[in-house]
């Protein structure tokens, strides 16, 4: 397959912003999010753009870190709670052959530039949902594994009909929630810190390290002032019950952090939080472009028992990684967990 027409360039953050499309990307592809990640990871951010002439046709952000086990190339970096990052194909050609040519050519150029075939280079990419063809990575001797998430399609629903597909038990629980004295509202940084604390406590009780550092959460939310909301449920006395941090791309809301399971008067507080998030997406004019709610992950059986009650679409995405003992060693040193 000819790849000579693809030119690969290293981009600055401002150049990245200029070529990043307005839709079809995930929230962590934006320059403010990438800059926040770069500030809190040891790896060096490298932004690749693939061009045909002056026309951008593909993008990939990676983080390159040098460790004792070798050089580690990731997108996204581990242990930061970033669900997906990886390559974006910008070709709008209706011809499948042209799309494949761009995909293969860009992938080959990137892998060569990063020396991914070197024994001590470890490569791991979690692709965005929109990246549907990981075969070029597989053809370059990398392992490709499908993973899944649940997506709620909220484009053609109203607040009166949005719960119709939900399981009966979830609908009943959300309706019971209207009768109890728990209030759900949108709050600020202090509430975000309280949510982070609750997640950290939950992990520590299980003998695990908290998955994300507070300083990163704080700086990410500051970098995305119009692209996040902090939802908090409070009991009648005003005490914190539970909360979730939601991130927004132009068309998708992401259940990002929080949601430690709590109940009040026999009702799951998380169900009330998700109900409010969904209600806002469906009814608020400022969220008009947001038509999907990503529950972020459908890979852990225990969590799927609850998430499946929303009857969202099961959507695949792909994890691409090096194979061999070096990768196994790296996985032992880093948190590559899915949810």
Residue pairs with C-beta under 8 A, 6 or more apart in sequence:
1 100
1 101
1 104
1 105
2 101
2 105
3 101
3 104
3 105
3 108
3 109
4 105
5 52
5 101
5 105
6 50
6 51
6 52
6 57
6 58
6 102
6 105
6 106
6 109
7 50
7 51
7 52
8 48
8 49
8 50
8 51
8 106
8 109
8 110
8 113
9 48
9 49
9 50
9 51
10 46
10 47
10 48
10 49
11 19
11 47
11 48
11 49
12 47
13 31
13 34
13 35
13 47
14 31
15 47
15 49
16 31
16 34
16 47
16 49
16 59
16 61
17 30
17 31
19 49
19 56
19 59
19 90
20 29
20 30
20 31
20 59
20 88
21 88
21 90
22 250
23 250
23 251
24 88
24 130
24 251
25 88
25 128
25 130
25 249
25 250
26 83
26 84
26 85
26 128
26 129
26 249
26 252
26 254
27 33
27 224
27 227
27 247
27 248
27 249
27 252
27 254
28 34
28 37
28 76
28 82
28 84
28 85
29 59
29 61
29 85
29 88
29 128
29 249
30 224
30 227
30 249
32 223
32 224
33 220
33 223
33 224
34 45
34 47
34 61
35 223
36 216
36 219
36 220
36 222
36 223
36 224
37 45
37 63
37 76
37 77
37 80
37 82
37 216
37 220
38 44
38 45
38 63
39 219
40 80
40 213
40 215
40 216
40 219
41 63
41 65
41 77
41 80
42 65
43 63
43 64
43 65
43 72
43 74
43 77
44 63
44 64
44 65
45 61
45 62
45 63
46 61
46 62
46 63
46 64
47 59
47 60
47 61
48 59
48 60
48 61
48 62
48 110
48 113
49 56
49 58
49 59
50 56
50 57
50 58
50 59
50 102
50 105
50 106
50 109
51 57
52 102
56 90
57 89
57 90
57 91
57 102
57 106
58 87
58 88
58 89
58 90
58 91
58 102
58 103
58 106
59 87
59 88
59 90
60 75
60 86
60 87
60 88
60 106
60 110
61 75
61 85
62 73
62 74
62 75
62 110
62 114
62 125
63 73
63 74
63 75
63 76
63 77
64 71
64 72
64 73
64 114
65 71
65 72
65 73
65 74
65 77
66 72
67 330
67 333
69 120
69 122
69 326
69 329
69 330
69 333
70 119
70 120
70 121
70 122
70 326
70 330
71 115
71 118
71 120
71 121
71 122
72 121
72 122
72 124
72 330
72 334
73 114
73 116
73 121
73 122
73 123
73 124
74 123
74 124
74 125
75 85
75 86
75 87
75 124
75 125
75 126
76 82
76 83
76 84
76 85
76 86
76 126
78 124
78 334
78 335
78 336
79 211
79 212
79 334
79 335
80 212
80 216
81 211
81 212
81 256
81 257
82 126
83 126
83 149
83 254
83 256
83 294
83 296
83 297
84 126
84 127
84 128
84 129
84 317
85 125
85 126
85 128
86 125
86 126
86 127
86 128
86 131
86 320
87 106
87 107
87 110
87 125
87 127
87 128
87 131
88 128
88 130
88 131
89 99
89 102
89 103
89 106
89 130
89 131
91 98
91 99
91 102
93 99
99 133
100 133
103 133
103 136
104 136
104 139
107 136
107 137
107 140
108 136
108 140
111 117
111 123
111 137
111 140
114 121
114 123
115 121
116 123
116 140
116 142
116 322
117 140
117 141
119 324
119 326
120 326
121 322
122 321
122 322
122 326
122 327
122 330
123 142
123 320
123 321
123 322
124 319
124 320
124 321
124 322
124 327
124 330
124 336
125 137
125 319
125 320
125 321
126 147
126 317
126 318
126 319
126 320
127 134
127 317
127 318
127 319
127 320
128 317
129 149
129 151
129 315
129 316
129 317
131 317
131 318
134 144
134 318
134 320
135 144
137 144
137 320
138 144
141 323
142 320
142 321
142 322
142 323
143 320
143 321
143 322
143 323
144 318
144 319
144 320
145 318
145 319
145 321
146 316
146 317
146 318
146 319
147 299
147 316
147 317
147 318
147 319
147 338
148 297
148 298
148 299
148 314
148 315
148 316
148 317
149 294
149 295
149 296
149 297
149 298
149 314
149 315
149 317
150 294
150 295
150 297
150 298
150 304
150 307
150 308
150 310
150 312
150 313
150 314
150 315
151 252
151 292
151 293
151 294
151 295
151 312
151 313
151 315
152 278
152 292
152 293
152 294
152 295
152 310
152 312
152 313
153 291
153 292
153 312
153 313
154 162
154 278
154 281
154 282
154 290
154 291
154 292
154 293
155 291
155 292
157 164
157 282
158 282
159 279
159 282
159 283
162 278
162 279
162 282
163 170
163 171
163 174
163 275
165 310
165 311
166 174
166 309
166 310
166 311
167 308
167 309
167 310
167 311
169 309
170 271
170 309
170 310
173 267
173 268
173 271
174 271
174 272
174 275
176 266
176 267
177 267
177 271
177 272
177 275
180 264
180 265
180 267
181 235
181 236
182 233
182 234
182 235
182 236
182 241
182 264
182 267
182 269
182 272
183 233
183 234
184 231
184 232
184 233
184 234
184 272
184 273
184 275
184 276
185 231
185 232
185 234
186 229
186 230
186 231
186 232
187 230
187 231
187 232
187 243
188 230
189 218
189 221
189 230
191 230
191 232
191 240
191 243
192 217
192 218
192 221
192 230
192 245
193 214
193 218
194 232
194 240
194 243
195 230
195 232
195 243
195 244
195 245
195 257
195 258
196 210
196 212
196 214
196 217
196 257
196 258
198 240
198 242
198 243
198 258
198 260
199 210
199 211
199 212
199 257
199 258
199 260
200 210
202 260
203 209
203 210
203 211
204 210
209 335
211 335
211 337
212 257
217 245
217 257
220 228
221 228
221 230
221 245
224 247
226 248
227 247
227 248
227 249
228 245
228 246
228 247
228 248
228 256
229 245
229 246
229 248
229 277
229 280
230 243
230 245
230 246
231 243
231 244
231 245
231 246
231 273
231 276
231 277
232 240
232 242
232 243
233 240
233 241
233 242
233 243
233 264
233 269
233 272
233 273
234 240
234 241
235 241
235 264
241 262
241 264
241 269
242 258
242 259
242 260
242 261
242 262
242 269
242 270
242 273
243 258
243 259
243 273
244 255
244 256
244 257
244 258
244 259
244 270
244 273
244 274
244 277
245 256
245 257
245 258
246 253
246 254
246 255
246 256
246 277
247 253
247 254
247 256
248 254
248 287
248 290
250 289
250 290
251 289
251 290
251 291
251 292
252 290
252 291
252 292
252 293
252 294
253 277
253 281
253 287
253 290
253 292
253 293
253 294
254 294
254 296
255 274
255 277
255 293
255 294
255 295
255 296
256 296
259 270
259 273
261 268
261 270
262 268
262 269
262 270
263 269
270 306
274 310
277 293
278 293
280 287
281 287
281 290
281 291
281 293
293 312
295 307
295 310
295 312
296 339
297 303
297 307
297 338
297 339
298 304
298 307
298 308
298 314
299 338
299 339
300 338
300 339
303 339
321 327
